[in-house]
Amino acid sequence: MIHRRKVPLEIFCCIRGAYCAVRRRLPMIARPVSIWLSCFLLLISNTNVHSRDSELPVQPERNDTVATRLHPELEPLGLTAGSFLIYPKLGYKLSYDDNIFATDDPQISDTISVVSPAIAMASDLTRHAVNLSASADLGRYRDFSSEDYDDWQVSGNVRLDSSHASRILFGAVYAHLHEPRDSPDSSGGVQPGIFTSSLANLDLTFHGGTFSFSPTANYQRLEYDDVVSLLLGVLPVVIKQDDRDRTQYILGLRGAYDVGPDHYAFLRVRSFTTDYDRLQQVTGFDRSSDGYEIAAGAALDFGGITRGRFFIGYRTQEYIDPLPDISAPVFGIDLVWKPSELTSVEFDAGRDFRETTAFVYSGYISTSTHIKVDHELRRNLRLNAALGYTGDDYEGIASASREDKTIHSRLGISWLINRNMIVSLSHEFTDRETTDSTIPAGFPGDDFRRHIGWARIELQK
């Protein structure tokens, strides 16, 4: 028998008070959302489910963290359809953003309602695997309906186990997304820019004793819709975006040597090709580029209390004159420390190159550091906190220079009420400082501060 622990009265009262306040303030939102949730509850309560034994205790795995550890009595059971398990989900998030346009001045606030339906299908096969999923985020602003968005994506991946010594992985994602207002490449339209992303990747792995050999290929296609802006704040003008459309290819080869369980060393080489459809309209630049990377790394496990993965290498990207080339060391560090089974600390740091369509810059080097702490107050009550810093160093023509410094923090709590419902509260803070030599003194830059608080409820089966 599973013994459920009661939720502290203070937390229950806090969530109930927040719900009542939202219902009083946003009746037009609360009513349709309640209909969505009622329909979903009716669906999951009248469907035959796949039975599995959830009473058995699960021993924590060495690589588990508080966020990834499985609790059988809290995991969704899913629905059966032949050899597939189907996992439907419906989420609703209500957030308050005190700076929706991510500007230094003025700072404009709004309340945003986001409905997030999703469904995932996973094969239940002894060999091979097929996974399919579809999800959407439908955002509605209370005061600024021009910021509304309908993001969605579909994805799938296949794993073929051809023998004990080889494996084939293929995945694809198609996404319809909006460009966030804090993007340095945003064209400043009266509505957020819309773009589509088509992504495919192929990963082959061949094992021969302690050695493994993995060729990889990645393809991404990005296409941007035109946006409408206001000339002098009055006259509507169309800003063409087809000069941002591009195709990116990454080819890689990775060789690894297994020293022992969760211990290995590897050497990796990759090539990067970015092909733009058109010359940039304002400057006439061809932003296409080619590059390569060579890196070596290892994975280590220190007795199950800490584990780490890291690599270090060198990358270069060559652009067409007059855009400058970019060359720099790159690295990645991923560490997990578990002072106890109730607390896990994750640290990661890395450096890589990023693409930009800012007029006089070829690209930028992004260096980031993040630390995340998860703590299990109770089996179904989890605290989480995160702090991160990102520095983006742009490579510009002649004396043009830009540097972005961004600090991001998050504090939240998740309450896993049962296997079908999760409630979470969170607060996020972002502070970005930008130094750009191309912006004249007295003109607004890209600095901003932003607080976002949100409450979310997820229903799943």
N, C-alpha and C positions, 0 to 999 in steps of 0.2 A: 504493500500500500504506500502511496505517495503522501507524505505529510506536507501540506502547503503552509507556508508561513504568512501570517497576516501582515498587511502593509501598515507602517506606522500611521497613527491617526493624523499627525501633523501633515504628512505628505498627502494623504487623502483629502484633507480639508483644503490644502493649497491648490490641488488640481481641480477640485470641485468649484472653488472660488474663481479660478481662472476661467473655467468653462462658463460659469454664470455671467461673468463680466463680458466674455466674448459674445455670448448669446444676446445680451442686452444691447451691445454696441453694434453688432452686425447681424441683424435679423434676416436680411436678404441673403446673406451667405449661409447662415446656420441652417435655414430651412432646406435648401437644395442639398446641402451636405448631409443632413440627417436622413434624407430620402436615399441618397447613395449608400450610406452606411447600413440602413435598414434592409435594403435590397441585398447587399452583400452578406449580411448576417443570415438572411433567409436562405440564400444560396448555399452557404457553408453548413447550415444546420440541417439541410434536407438532402444531402448528397452522401452516398455510400463512400466510406473512406477506406484506404488501404490500411490494414491492421498490421501492426508491428509491436514487438515487445519493448515497451518503454519503461518497464519497471526495473530493469537491470541496471545497476550502477555502472558508470563509465569511468575507467581509470584515466586520469589526465595524461595526455601525450606530452612527450618531452618538448615539442615545439609549440604546444598550445599557449595562448595568452588568455587573459580574462575575457577579451572581446571575441576570441575564436573558439573557446572551449564549448563543447557540446553538453547540453543538459537535456537528456531524453524526454523528461516530463514537460519541457518547455519548447521542444522542437515541433514545427508544423508536420503533420502526418502526410499531407498531400492526398490527391485523388488518383485512382488507378485508371489507366486507359491502355489496355494491352500490356506492352512491355515498357510503358512510360509511366512515370509519376508526374502529376501536374500540381503545381503550386501557385494558386491564385493569391493575389495580394491587393489591398486597397489602402492607400495612405491619404491622410489629410493633414496639412500643415498650415498653421496660422502664424504669421511672422510680422514683426514690426521693424522697419528699416528706417533709421533716422537720416539717411543720406542716399536716396534711391538712385541719384544720378552720379554718385561718386565724385563730387566736386568740393573744392575748398570753400567756395562761397558763391551763391547761397547754398545752404544745406536744406534739402526738401525731404520731408518724411512721408511715409505712407504705410498702410497695412495691406499685406498681401496674403491671399488665400490660394493654396496650391493643392489640387487633387491629383493623386498619383496612382492610377491603376497599373497593374503589372501582372504578368503570367509567365511562368517558367515551366519547361518540360525537360525532364531528365530521364534517360534510358535506364532500365534496370536489367542490365545484361552482365553475364559473367565475364565476357571479353568484349572489347571495344566500348565506345561510349558515344552517345549523341545527345547534345544539349541545345535547346531552343528557348528563346525568351523574347518578350516584347514588353515595353514599358512606356509610360508617358508622364510628363509633368505639365499640368495645365494651370498656369498662373494667372490670377486676376487681382488687379490693384483696385482698392476702394475708391481713390480719388483720381488717379492718373491711369485711365484705361488705355492710353497710348502705349503704356509699358507692358500690357498683357502679352502673354506668350503661350504657345502650344508646342512644347518640345516632345519629341518621341523618338524611339529607336527600336530596331529589331536586330537580333543577333543570333548566331548559331555557331557551334563548333563540333568537330568530329575527331575522335581519337581511334586510330586503327592499330591494334596490337598484332602485327604481322607474324611475329615470333618472339621468343624470349629475349632476343638480342636487338630488336628494332621496334620503333614506334613512329607513327605518323600523326601529326596534329595539324588540323586545318580549321581556321576560324574566320568569320566575316561579320561585320557590323555596318548597318546603314542607319544614319542618324540625321534628323531634322532638328536644328538647334537655333537658339538666338545668341547673339554676341553680347556679353555682359557690358554694362556701361563703364566698368573700370578697365576695360581692355585698352592698351595704348594704341592699338590699330583701329579702334572704333572710328567710323566716319562721321559721327555726330548727327545722325538723322533724327527726325522727329519721333521715330519709332526705332526700337532696337533692330540692328541688322540681322538678317536671316541667312543661314548657310546650311549646306548639307555636307556630310562627311561619309565617304564610302571607304571602308577599311577591310583589308584581307591579309592574312598571314599564314605562312606554311612553315612548319618546323619538323624536320626529320631527325631522328636520333638513332644512332647505331652503336650498340654496345659490343665490346670485345674484351671480356675479362674486366680488368680494372680501368680500361680506357673506354671513352665514349667520344663520338664524333657527331656533330650537329650542324648541318647547313640550314640556314633560315632565309626566308624572303618575306618582306612586308611591302604592301602597296596601300597608298592612301590618296584619295581624290577629294579635293575641297572645292566647292562652288558657292559663290556668294551672290545673293540677290541685290539688285540696285536699291538704294535708299533715297528717301526724299528729305531734303533739308530746307531751311528757310533763309533766303538771302536777305540780309539786313533785318532779320527777324520777322519779315513780312511775306516776301515773295517765295513761293515754293519752287525749288529746283531739284532735278534728279541728279544724284551723284552715282555715276556708273561704277560698278564694282567688279566687272569682268576681268580687270587687270590684276585682281587678287586670286583668280582661279588658278589652281596649280595641281600637279601630280607629283607625289613624292615616292621614291623607291629606296628601300634599304635591303642590302644583301649582306649576309653574315656567315661566318664559319667559326665554329667553336669546338675546341678540343679540351677534354677534361680527364683528369686522372683521379680515381677514387682511392683515397688513403684508408678510409674506413667508413662506418656508418656516420652520415652527416658530416664527413670530412672529405673535401676534394679541392683540387687546384685546377684552374682553367686558363686558357689563352684564347683570346677572341680577336678577330679582325672583321671590320664592317665597312661597307661603302655606302655613301649617301648621295642621292641625286634628286634635285628639285627642279622641275620643269614648269615654268609659268607659260600660260597660253598666250599672253599679250605683253607688249612693252607697257611700262607704267605710264599712264596717260599724262600726268602733270610733268614728270621729269624726262620721260622717254627712255628710262633705264630698263635694261633686261635683267631681271632679278634671279634668273636661273643660276644654279650653282652645282658644284660637285665636290665631294669630300670623302675622307676616309678616317678610320679610327683603329688603333691597335691598343689592346688592354689585357692585363693579366690580373687574376684575382683568386680568391679562395673562400671556402666556407668552413667554419670551425664550430665545435660544440664543446663547451666547457662543463661537462658533467651534468647537463640538463638545467643548470641554474641560469647560465647565460649562453647565448649563441650569437654568432656573428657572420656576416657575409660582407666582403669588401672587394673592390677592384680599383686599379689605377691605370691610367693610360694617357694617350695623346691623340687629339683630334684636330683636323684642319678642314676648312671649308673654303673653296676658291670661287670667287664671284667674277663677273664680267666688269671690266673697267667702266666707269670710275669707282664702283663700289669696292671697298677694301676687303681683302681676304681676312679670315679669322682663324687663328691657331692658338691652342692653349692646352694645358694638361686637363684631363677630366678624371673624375673619381666618383665612387659611390660607397657608402658605408651603411649597413643595416644591422643594428644591435638590439637584442632583447635581453632584459634582465628581469628575473622573477625572484624578488626577495622573499616571496611566499606564494602559495597557490592562490591567494586572494588578491594579490597585487602584481601587476606586470608593468614594466617601463620599457618603452620602445624609443629608440633613437635612430635617426637616419640623417645623413648628410650627403650631398652630391653636387656635381657640376656637370652641365651639359650645354649644348648650343640650342638656341631657339630662333625660329623664323619670325621676321617682321616685315611689314609693308610700309613702315614709316619712311617718309620721302628720302631722307639723306642717309639712312642707316641700312647696312647690308643685313645685319642680324645682331644678336646679343648673346653674351655668355651669362647663364643663370646659375648662381651658386646658392644653395639653400641648406638650412639646418632646421630640424624639427625634433621635438621631444613630446611624447604622449604617455600619459599615465592612466591606467584603468584599475579601478578597485571595486571589489565585490562586497558591498555592505551586507547583503544577504544573497541567497542563491538567485533571486529574481530581481535584485535591486543593485544597479551598477552606477558608479560615479566615473566620469571621464574628464580629463583636462588635457589641453595641448597648448604648446607655445612654439612658434616658428618664426624664422627670419629668412628673407630672400633678398639677394642683391643681384640686380640685372645691370650688366655693363654693356652698353651699345657700342658697336663699331661704326663710326661715321666717316663721311667724306671730309678730307682736309682737317679743319679744326673742330668739326661738329662732334659733340660728345653729349652723352646722356647717361645718367645713372639713377636707377630706381632702388630705393631701400624700403622694404615692406615688412612690417611686424604683424603677425596674426596670432590671436589667442582664442581659445574656446573653453568653456566650462559647461558641463551638462550632466544630466542624470537620466537613466533609462529604467523603467519599471516594466518587467515582463509579467504581466498580470496572469496570463496562462499561455498555452501554446497557440492561441488564436488572436491575442491582443497584446500590443506593446504601446506604452505611452512614454514619451520622452520630452524633456525640457532642455533648452540650451541657450547660451548667450555667446555671441561671437564679436570680436573687436578687430578691426583692421586699420592700420596707420601706414600710409605710403608717403614718402618724401621723394621728390623728383628734382634732379638737377639737369637742366637741358639748355645747352648753349644756344640753341636755335630759337628759343622763346625770348623775345625782347623784354627788358625790364618793365614791370608794370602790367604785363599781360598775364592772364590766368594760366597756371600750369596744370600739372596732373597730380598735385598733392591732394590728399583727402584723408579724412577720418570717418569711420563708420562703425556704428553699433547695430547689431541685428539680434533680436531676441525672438525665439520661436517655441511653439508647442506643437507636437506631432502625435498623431494616433495612427497605428498601423493594425489592420485586420488581415489575417492570413489563415490559410488552411493547409 
